[in-house]
Amino acid sequence: MIFLAITPNGLADALKCATEHDHVWCSCDAVPEVQREALKAKVSVFTYSFTGAEAAGDLQGAIRTMEDHHPGHTVWVEQFPSE
């Protein structure tokens, strides 16, 4: 399974749920830049925040990217209240 976390809480939840066979991706807003190196082995970080005017297009592009990297896997995307 592939997890896409948008927020820090979503990333924490994804990391708790993910098994050794799963993959976790996240938005740039989900993890502070200073912590990215430490998570590099566990998490792929997009340069997008997935919020604001471009969110829908960025999210669709991210899903395609994850599907390209992990063909045949289910992609779970964190949903959060709209702004």
Jmol script that loads the backbone (N, CA, C; Angstrom):
load data "model"
ATOM      1  N   MET A   1       0.845  -1.173   0.000  1.00  0.00           N
ATOM      2  CA  MET A   1       0.000   0.000   0.000  1.00  0.00           C
ATOM      3  C   MET A   1       0.889   1.235   0.000  1.00  0.00           C
ATOM      4  N   ILE A   2       0.381   2.283  -0.592  1.00  0.00           N
ATOM      5  CA  ILE A   2       1.081   3.556  -0.646  1.00  0.00           C
ATOM      6  C   ILE A   2       0.253   4.572   0.150  1.00  0.00           C
ATOM      7  N   PHE A   3       0.908   5.287   1.048  1.00  0.00           N
ATOM      8  CA  PHE A   3       0.243   6.322   1.836  1.00  0.00           C
ATOM      9  C   PHE A   3       0.746   7.680   1.381  1.00  0.00           C
ATOM     10  N   LEU A   4      -0.189   8.622   1.206  1.00  0.00           N
ATOM     11  CA  LEU A   4       0.184  10.013   0.945  1.00  0.00           C
ATOM     12  C   LEU A   4      -0.341  10.860   2.094  1.00  0.00           C
ATOM     13  N   ALA A   5       0.565  11.374   2.900  1.00  0.00           N
ATOM     14  CA  ALA A   5       0.218  12.229   4.033  1.00  0.00           C
ATOM     15  C   ALA A   5       0.336  13.688   3.606  1.00  0.00           C
ATOM     16  N   ILE A   6      -0.616  14.477   4.042  1.00  0.00           N
ATOM     17  CA  ILE A   6      -0.651  15.899   3.703  1.00  0.00           C
ATOM     18  C   ILE A   6      -0.202  16.756   4.889  1.00  0.00           C
ATOM     19  N   THR A   7      -0.532  16.317   6.090  1.00  0.00           N
ATOM     20  CA  THR A   7      -0.257  17.090   7.308  1.00  0.00           C
ATOM     21  C   THR A   7       0.713  16.328   8.214  1.00  0.00           C
ATOM     22  N   PRO A   8       1.295  17.013   9.202  1.00  0.00           N
ATOM     23  CA  PRO A   8       2.156  16.304  10.154  1.00  0.00           C
ATOM     24  C   PRO A   8       1.428  15.175  10.891  1.00  0.00           C
ATOM     25  N   ASN A   9       0.186  15.416  11.292  1.00  0.00           N
ATOM     26  CA  ASN A   9      -0.585  14.358  11.960  1.00  0.00           C
ATOM     27  C   ASN A   9      -0.836  13.184  11.025  1.00  0.00           C
ATOM     28  N   GLY A  10      -1.141  13.479   9.782  1.00  0.00           N
ATOM     29  CA  GLY A  10      -1.346  12.420   8.805  1.00  0.00           C
ATOM     30  C   GLY A  10      -0.083  11.609   8.579  1.00  0.00           C
ATOM     31  N   LEU A  11       1.062  12.274   8.553  1.00  0.00           N
ATOM     32  CA  LEU A  11       2.329  11.569   8.394  1.00  0.00           C
ATOM     33  C   LEU A  11       2.579  10.658   9.587  1.00  0.00           C
ATOM     34  N   ALA A  12       2.330  11.151  10.783  1.00  0.00           N
ATOM     35  CA  ALA A  12       2.513  10.323  11.985  1.00  0.00           C
ATOM     36  C   ALA A  12       1.611   9.093  11.915  1.00  0.00           C
ATOM     37  N   ASP A  13       0.361   9.282  11.499  1.00  0.00           N
ATOM     38  CA  ASP A  13      -0.568   8.153  11.375  1.00  0.00           C
ATOM     39  C   ASP A  13      -0.102   7.170  10.302  1.00  0.00           C
ATOM     40  N   ALA A  14       0.341   7.685   9.165  1.00  0.00           N
ATOM     41  CA  ALA A  14       0.796   6.813   8.076  1.00  0.00           C
ATOM     42  C   ALA A  14       2.000   5.988   8.520  1.00  0.00           C
ATOM     43  N   LEU A  15       2.925   6.616   9.223  1.00  0.00           N
ATOM     44  CA  LEU A  15       4.103   5.893   9.690  1.00  0.00           C
ATOM     45  C   LEU A  15       3.736   4.811  10.708  1.00  0.00           C
ATOM     46  N   LYS A  16       2.715   5.064  11.525  1.00  0.00           N
ATOM     47  CA  LYS A  16       2.256   4.049  12.482  1.00  0.00           C
ATOM     48  C   LYS A  16       1.603   2.867  11.771  1.00  0.00           C
ATOM     49  N   CYS A  17       0.862   3.164  10.702  1.00  0.00           N
ATOM     50  CA  CYS A  17       0.097   2.128   9.997  1.00  0.00           C
ATOM     51  C   CYS A  17       0.933   1.346   8.980  1.00  0.00           C
ATOM     52  N   ALA A  18       1.937   1.963   8.433  1.00  0.00           N
ATOM     53  CA  ALA A  18       2.710   1.353   7.346  1.00  0.00           C
ATOM     54  C   ALA A  18       3.511   0.156   7.840  1.00  0.00           C
ATOM     55  N   THR A  19       3.495  -0.884   7.025  1.00  0.00           N
ATOM     56  CA  THR A  19       4.319  -2.056   7.305  1.00  0.00           C
ATOM     57  C   THR A  19       5.623  -1.914   6.530  1.00  0.00           C
ATOM     58  N   GLU A  20       6.498  -2.877   6.657  1.00  0.00           N
ATOM     59  CA  GLU A  20       7.778  -2.825   5.941  1.00  0.00           C
ATOM     60  C   GLU A  20       7.591  -2.927   4.432  1.00  0.00           C
ATOM     61  N   HIS A  21       6.422  -3.389   3.977  1.00  0.00           N
ATOM     62  CA  HIS A  21       6.153  -3.527   2.548  1.00  0.00           C
ATOM     63  C   HIS A  21       5.431  -2.313   1.965  1.00  0.00           C
ATOM     64  N   ASP A  22       5.006  -1.392   2.810  1.00  0.00           N
ATOM     65  CA  ASP A  22       4.292  -0.201   2.371  1.00  0.00           C
ATOM     66  C   ASP A  22       5.277   0.929   2.091  1.00  0.00           C
ATOM     67  N   HIS A  23       4.766   1.961   1.437  1.00  0.00           N
ATOM     68  CA  HIS A  23       5.575   3.140   1.120  1.00  0.00           C
ATOM     69  C   HIS A  23       4.823   4.377   1.584  1.00  0.00           C
ATOM     70  N   VAL A  24       5.539   5.317   2.179  1.00  0.00           N
ATOM     71  CA  VAL A  24       4.929   6.553   2.671  1.00  0.00           C
ATOM     72  C   VAL A  24       5.524   7.725   1.907  1.00  0.00           C
ATOM     73  N   TRP A  25       4.634   8.536   1.366  1.00  0.00           N
ATOM     74  CA  TRP A  25       4.998   9.786   0.702  1.00  0.00           C
ATOM     75  C   TRP A  25       4.284  10.889   1.472  1.00  0.00           C
ATOM     76  N   CYS A  26       4.790  12.116   1.377  1.00  0.00           N
ATOM     77  CA  CYS A  26       4.117  13.207   2.080  1.00  0.00           C
ATOM     78  C   CYS A  26       4.341  14.536   1.378  1.00  0.00           C
ATOM     79  N   SER A  27       3.528  15.504   1.770  1.00  0.00           N
ATOM     80  CA  SER A  27       3.684  16.867   1.278  1.00  0.00           C
ATOM     81  C   SER A  27       4.880  17.503   1.964  1.00  0.00           C
ATOM     82  N   CYS A  28       5.368  18.578   1.393  1.00  0.00           N
ATOM     83  CA  CYS A  28       6.500  19.284   2.020  1.00  0.00           C
ATOM     84  C   CYS A  28       6.099  19.900   3.358  1.00  0.00           C
ATOM     85  N   ASP A  29       4.804  20.137   3.561  1.00  0.00           N
ATOM     86  CA  ASP A  29       4.328  20.715   4.819  1.00  0.00           C
ATOM     87  C   ASP A  29       4.192  19.678   5.936  1.00  0.00           C
ATOM     88  N   ALA A  30       4.256  18.399   5.601  1.00  0.00           N
ATOM     89  CA  ALA A  30       4.041  17.358   6.605  1.00  0.00           C
ATOM     90  C   ALA A  30       5.260  17.110   7.485  1.00  0.00           C
ATOM     91  N   VAL A  31       6.429  17.507   7.006  1.00  0.00           N
ATOM     92  CA  VAL A  31       7.643  17.262   7.788  1.00  0.00           C
ATOM     93  C   VAL A  31       8.578  18.469   7.644  1.00  0.00           C
ATOM     94  N   PRO A  32       9.048  19.003   8.754  1.00  0.00           N
ATOM     95  CA  PRO A  32       9.976  20.134   8.676  1.00  0.00           C
ATOM     96  C   PRO A  32      11.245  19.735   7.913  1.00  0.00           C
ATOM     97  N   GLU A  33      11.796  20.674   7.199  1.00  0.00           N
ATOM     98  CA  GLU A  33      12.979  20.404   6.380  1.00  0.00           C
ATOM     99  C   GLU A  33      14.126  19.807   7.194  1.00  0.00           C
ATOM    100  N   VAL A  34      14.272  20.235   8.425  1.00  0.00           N
ATOM    101  CA  VAL A  34      15.373  19.741   9.257  1.00  0.00           C
ATOM    102  C   VAL A  34      15.216  18.265   9.620  1.00  0.00           C
ATOM    103  N   GLN A  35      14.009  17.724   9.515  1.00  0.00           N
ATOM    104  CA  GLN A  35      13.769  16.315   9.846  1.00  0.00           C
ATOM    105  C   GLN A  35      13.766  15.406   8.613  1.00  0.00           C
ATOM    106  N   ARG A  36      13.809  15.980   7.433  1.00  0.00           N
ATOM    107  CA  ARG A  36      13.692  15.183   6.207  1.00  0.00           C
ATOM    108  C   ARG A  36      14.820  14.187   6.029  1.00  0.00           C
ATOM    109  N   GLU A  37      16.023  14.579   6.354  1.00  0.00           N
ATOM    110  CA  GLU A  37      17.162  13.674   6.187  1.00  0.00           C
ATOM    111  C   GLU A  37      16.997  12.431   7.060  1.00  0.00           C
ATOM    112  N   ALA A  38      16.510  12.616   8.277  1.00  0.00           N
ATOM    113  CA  ALA A  38      16.332  11.490   9.189  1.00  0.00           C
ATOM    114  C   ALA A  38      15.250  10.531   8.699  1.00  0.00           C
ATOM    115  N   LEU A  39      14.260  11.042   7.983  1.00  0.00           N
ATOM    116  CA  LEU A  39      13.158  10.212   7.488  1.00  0.00           C
ATOM    117  C   LEU A  39      13.387   9.704   6.069  1.00  0.00           C
ATOM    118  N   LYS A  40      14.498  10.091   5.460  1.00  0.00           N
ATOM    119  CA  LYS A  40      14.747   9.800   4.050  1.00  0.00           C
ATOM    120  C   LYS A  40      14.575   8.322   3.700  1.00  0.00           C
ATOM    121  N   ALA A  41      14.947   7.438   4.575  1.00  0.00           N
ATOM    122  CA  ALA A  41      14.843   6.005   4.293  1.00  0.00           C
ATOM    123  C   ALA A  41      13.404   5.506   4.356  1.00  0.00           C
ATOM    124  N   LYS A  42      12.520   6.240   5.045  1.00  0.00           N
ATOM    125  CA  LYS A  42      11.147   5.795   5.244  1.00  0.00           C
ATOM    126  C   LYS A  42      10.119   6.566   4.435  1.00  0.00           C
ATOM    127  N   VAL A  43      10.434   7.820   4.071  1.00  0.00           N
ATOM    128  CA  VAL A  43       9.428   8.716   3.499  1.00  0.00           C
ATOM    129  C   VAL A  43       9.983   9.436   2.275  1.00  0.00           C
ATOM    130  N   SER A  44       9.161   9.508   1.236  1.00  0.00           N
ATOM    131  CA  SER A  44       9.473  10.347   0.067  1.00  0.00           C
ATOM    132  C   SER A  44       8.692  11.640   0.227  1.00  0.00           C
ATOM    133  N   VAL A  45       9.361  12.764   0.068  1.00  0.00           N
ATOM    134  CA  VAL A  45       8.736  14.061   0.311  1.00  0.00           C
ATOM    135  C   VAL A  45       8.563  14.807  -1.006  1.00  0.00           C
ATOM    136  N   PHE A  46       7.312  15.176  -1.309  1.00  0.00           N
ATOM    137  CA  PHE A  46       7.026  15.997  -2.482  1.00  0.00           C
ATOM    138  C   PHE A  46       7.393  17.450  -2.194  1.00  0.00           C
ATOM    139  N   THR A  47       7.625  18.214  -3.228  1.00  0.00           N
ATOM    140  CA  THR A  47       7.901  19.646  -3.065  1.00  0.00           C
ATOM    141  C   THR A  47       6.613  20.457  -2.988  1.00  0.00           C
ATOM    142  N   TYR A  48       5.475  19.792  -3.065  1.00  0.00           N
ATOM    143  CA  TYR A  48       4.164  20.457  -3.022  1.00  0.00           C
ATOM    144  C   TYR A  48       3.578  20.389  -1.622  1.00  0.00           C
ATOM    145  N   SER A  49       2.707  21.376  -1.316  1.00  0.00           N
ATOM    146  CA  SER A  49       2.015  21.363  -0.025  1.00  0.00           C
ATOM    147  C   SER A  49       0.628  20.743  -0.146  1.00  0.00           C
ATOM    148  N   PHE A  50       0.099  20.648  -1.357  1.00  0.00           N
ATOM    149  CA  PHE A  50      -1.241  20.106  -1.623  1.00  0.00           C
ATOM    150  C   PHE A  50      -2.336  20.927  -0.955  1.00  0.00           C
ATOM    151  N   THR A  51      -2.100  22.216  -0.816  1.00  0.00           N
ATOM    152  CA  THR A  51      -3.110  23.144  -0.322  1.00  0.00           C
ATOM    153  C   THR A  51      -3.121  24.352  -1.253  1.00  0.00           C
ATOM    154  N   GLY A  52      -4.148  25.131  -1.172  1.00  0.00           N
ATOM    155  CA  GLY A  52      -4.228  26.337  -1.978  1.00  0.00           C
ATOM    156  C   GLY A  52      -4.833  26.091  -3.353  1.00  0.00           C
ATOM    157  N   ALA A  53      -4.672  27.077  -4.222  1.00  0.00           N
ATOM    158  CA  ALA A  53      -5.324  27.076  -5.532  1.00  0.00           C
ATOM    159  C   ALA A  53      -4.898  25.927  -6.438  1.00  0.00           C
ATOM    160  N   GLU A  54      -3.659  25.487  -6.327  1.00  0.00           N
ATOM    161  CA  GLU A  54      -3.128  24.431  -7.201  1.00  0.00           C
ATOM    162  C   GLU A  54      -3.258  23.034  -6.599  1.00  0.00           C
ATOM    163  N   ALA A  55      -3.900  22.916  -5.451  1.00  0.00           N
ATOM    164  CA  ALA A  55      -3.918  21.653  -4.707  1.00  0.00           C
ATOM    165  C   ALA A  55      -4.447  20.481  -5.521  1.00  0.00           C
ATOM    166  N   ALA A  56      -5.569  20.649  -6.194  1.00  0.00           N
ATOM    167  CA  ALA A  56      -6.174  19.520  -6.918  1.00  0.00           C
ATOM    168  C   ALA A  56      -5.254  19.002  -8.019  1.00  0.00           C
ATOM    169  N   GLY A  57      -4.691  19.889  -8.785  1.00  0.00           N
ATOM    170  CA  GLY A  57      -3.781  19.479  -9.854  1.00  0.00           C
ATOM    171  C   GLY A  57      -2.505  18.859  -9.318  1.00  0.00           C
ATOM    172  N   ASP A  58      -1.961  19.449  -8.262  1.00  0.00           N
ATOM    173  CA  ASP A  58      -0.757  18.903  -7.642  1.00  0.00           C
ATOM    174  C   ASP A  58      -1.019  17.510  -7.087  1.00  0.00           C
ATOM    175  N   LEU A  59      -2.176  17.324  -6.463  1.00  0.00           N
ATOM    176  CA  LEU A  59      -2.525  16.037  -5.883  1.00  0.00           C
ATOM    177  C   LEU A  59      -2.666  14.960  -6.957  1.00  0.00           C
ATOM    178  N   GLN A  60      -3.325  15.292  -8.052  1.00  0.00           N
ATOM    179  CA  GLN A  60      -3.473  14.319  -9.139  1.00  0.00           C
ATOM    180  C   GLN A  60      -2.117  13.953  -9.733  1.00  0.00           C
ATOM    181  N   GLY A  61      -1.248  14.922  -9.882  1.00  0.00           N
ATOM    182  CA  GLY A  61       0.095  14.654 -10.375  1.00  0.00           C
ATOM    183  C   GLY A  61       0.874  13.769  -9.416  1.00  0.00           C
ATOM    184  N   ALA A  62       0.715  14.005  -8.121  1.00  0.00           N
ATOM    185  CA  ALA A  62       1.399  13.199  -7.107  1.00  0.00           C
ATOM    186  C   ALA A  62       0.923  11.752  -7.148  1.00  0.00           C
ATOM    187  N   ILE A  63      -0.373  11.571  -7.301  1.00  0.00           N
ATOM    188  CA  ILE A  63      -0.914  10.206  -7.376  1.00  0.00           C
ATOM    189  C   ILE A  63      -0.361   9.483  -8.591  1.00  0.00           C
ATOM    190  N   ARG A  64      -0.291  10.158  -9.721  1.00  0.00           N
ATOM    191  CA  ARG A  64       0.297   9.533 -10.916  1.00  0.00           C
ATOM    192  C   ARG A  64       1.767   9.168 -10.680  1.00  0.00           C
ATOM    193  N   THR A  65       2.502  10.047 -10.029  1.00  0.00           N
ATOM    194  CA  THR A  65       3.905   9.773  -9.721  1.00  0.00           C
ATOM    195  C   THR A  65       4.032   8.532  -8.839  1.00  0.00           C
ATOM    196  N   MET A  66       3.213   8.452  -7.803  1.00  0.00           N
ATOM    197  CA  MET A  66       3.264   7.294  -6.906  1.00  0.00           C
ATOM    198  C   MET A  66       2.888   6.016  -7.650  1.00  0.00           C
ATOM    199  N   GLU A  67       1.880   6.089  -8.512  1.00  0.00           N
ATOM    200  CA  GLU A  67       1.487   4.925  -9.304  1.00  0.00           C
ATOM    201  C   GLU A  67       2.601   4.503 -10.253  1.00  0.00           C
ATOM    202  N   ASP A  68       3.329   5.464 -10.798  1.00  0.00           N
ATOM    203  CA  ASP A  68       4.471   5.140 -11.659  1.00  0.00           C
ATOM    204  C   ASP A  68       5.568   4.416 -10.878  1.00  0.00           C
ATOM    205  N   HIS A  69       5.822   4.854  -9.664  1.00  0.00           N
ATOM    206  CA  HIS A  69       6.876   4.265  -8.836  1.00  0.00           C
ATOM    207  C   HIS A  69       6.468   2.935  -8.213  1.00  0.00           C
ATOM    208  N   HIS A  70       5.163   2.755  -7.993  1.00  0.00           N
ATOM    209  CA  HIS A  70       4.655   1.562  -7.313  1.00  0.00           C
ATOM    210  C   HIS A  70       3.446   1.000  -8.068  1.00  0.00           C
ATOM    211  N   PRO A  71       3.648   0.517  -9.292  1.00  0.00           N
ATOM    212  CA  PRO A  71       2.516   0.032 -10.091  1.00  0.00           C
ATOM    213  C   PRO A  71       1.780  -1.122  -9.396  1.00  0.00           C
ATOM    214  N   GLY A  72       0.465  -1.066  -9.496  1.00  0.00           N
ATOM    215  CA  GLY A  72      -0.361  -2.131  -8.939  1.00  0.00           C
ATOM    216  C   GLY A  72      -0.681  -1.997  -7.464  1.00  0.00           C
ATOM    217  N   HIS A  73      -0.121  -0.998  -6.785  1.00  0.00           N
ATOM    218  CA  HIS A  73      -0.380  -0.800  -5.363  1.00  0.00           C
ATOM    219  C   HIS A  73      -1.562   0.146  -5.171  1.00  0.00           C
ATOM    220  N   THR A  74      -2.281  -0.045  -4.085  1.00  0.00           N
ATOM    221  CA  THR A  74      -3.354   0.864  -3.702  1.00  0.00           C
ATOM    222  C   THR A  74      -2.750   2.124  -3.101  1.00  0.00           C
ATOM    223  N   VAL A  75      -3.279   3.285  -3.485  1.00  0.00           N
ATOM    224  CA  VAL A  75      -2.813   4.567  -2.948  1.00  0.00           C
ATOM    225  C   VAL A  75      -3.891   5.114  -2.006  1.00  0.00           C
ATOM    226  N   TRP A  76      -3.496   5.355  -0.763  1.00  0.00           N
ATOM    227  CA  TRP A  76      -4.365   5.989   0.221  1.00  0.00           C
ATOM    228  C   TRP A  76      -3.903   7.424   0.405  1.00  0.00           C
ATOM    229  N   VAL A  77      -4.851   8.367   0.338  1.00  0.00           N
ATOM    230  CA  VAL A  77      -4.541   9.790   0.457  1.00  0.00           C
ATOM    231  C   VAL A  77      -5.240  10.356   1.686  1.00  0.00           C
ATOM    232  N   GLU A  78      -4.478  11.046   2.508  1.00  0.00           N
ATOM    233  CA  GLU A  78      -5.056  11.707   3.680  1.00  0.00           C
ATOM    234  C   GLU A  78      -6.052  12.762   3.228  1.00  0.00           C
ATOM    235  N   GLN A  79      -7.210  12.738   3.828  1.00  0.00           N
ATOM    236  CA  GLN A  79      -8.205  13.787   3.559  1.00  0.00           C
ATOM    237  C   GLN A  79      -8.338  14.608   4.826  1.00  0.00           C
ATOM    238  N   PHE A  80      -8.437  15.895   4.669  1.00  0.00           N
ATOM    239  CA  PHE A  80      -8.543  16.776   5.812  1.00  0.00           C
ATOM    240  C   PHE A  80      -9.577  17.843   5.507  1.00  0.00           C
ATOM    241  N   PRO A  81     -10.099  18.493   6.538  1.00  0.00           N
ATOM    242  CA  PRO A  81     -11.098  19.534   6.304  1.00  0.00           C
ATOM    243  C   PRO A  81     -10.579  20.614   5.383  1.00  0.00           C
ATOM    244  N   SER A  82     -11.421  21.079   4.471  1.00  0.00           N
ATOM    245  CA  SER A  82     -11.000  22.144   3.563  1.00  0.00           C
ATOM    246  C   SER A  82     -10.815  23.437   4.332  1.00  0.00           C
ATOM    247  N   GLU A  83      -9.990  24.308   3.754  1.00  0.00           N
ATOM    248  CA  GLU A  83      -9.657  25.573   4.423  1.00  0.00           C
ATOM    249  C   GLU A  83     -10.815  26.533   4.399  1.00  0.00           C
TER     250      GLU A  83
END
end "model"
wireframe off; spacefill off
backbone 0.3
color backbone group
